[in-house]
């Protein structure tokens, strides 16, 4: 039993940063998604991507937000500003921001699955 524990510890120590990110994104999606995060907005999944290195969050929007005509440049810029404010304040993402990861947020219609909006924030934005 002690040998198995030692092997597991050794395996955990040899996990690369990218592998750890990939695993954590998968585990987050399995444990936490789908989940309502705000009225009319549900997080569907989170994935780790290698180019540019970072995380992509997929959201389904419903109700009044589920309208392609609503997603004007001004509204998308408002979303982006709010996401940036939240990203700068999120201490849970500190180690990823220190590594310069990029965070992409994709909003999809809950009824049509149509891509409604996207915002990408990199170190040049949140630092």
Residue pairs with C-beta under 8 A, 6 or more apart in sequence:
15 23
17 99
18 48
18 50
18 53
21 48
21 55
21 96
21 101
22 48
24 48
25 46
25 47
25 48
25 55
26 48
28 46
29 45
29 46
29 47
32 43
33 43
33 44
33 45
33 46
34 42
34 43
34 44
34 45
34 60
35 42
35 43
36 42
37 43
37 59
39 63
40 61
40 62
40 63
40 64
40 65
40 66
41 59
41 60
41 61
41 62
41 65
41 107
42 59
42 60
42 61
42 62
42 110
43 57
43 58
43 59
44 58
44 59
44 60
44 108
45 57
45 58
46 55
46 56
46 57
46 58
47 55
47 56
47 58
48 54
48 55
49 55
49 56
49 104
52 102
52 122
53 99
53 100
53 101
53 102
54 96
54 101
54 102
54 103
54 104
54 122
55 96
55 101
55 102
55 103
55 104
56 103
56 104
56 105
56 106
57 103
57 104
57 105
57 106
58 106
58 108
59 105
59 106
59 107
59 108
60 107
60 108
60 109
60 110
61 107
61 108
61 109
61 110
61 116
62 110
62 111
64 70
65 107
65 116
66 109
66 110
66 111
66 112
66 116
68 109
68 114
68 116
71 107
71 116
71 117
75 117
76 117
76 119
79 105
79 107
79 117
79 119
80 119
80 121
83 103
83 105
83 119
83 121
84 121
84 125
84 126
87 93
87 97
87 103
87 121
87 125
87 126
88 126
93 103
97 123
97 126
97 127
100 122
100 123
101 123
102 120
102 121
102 122
102 123
103 120
103 121
103 122
103 126
104 118
104 119
104 120
104 121
105 118
105 119
105 120
105 121
106 115
106 117
106 118
107 115
107 116
107 117
107 118
108 114
108 115
108 116
109 116
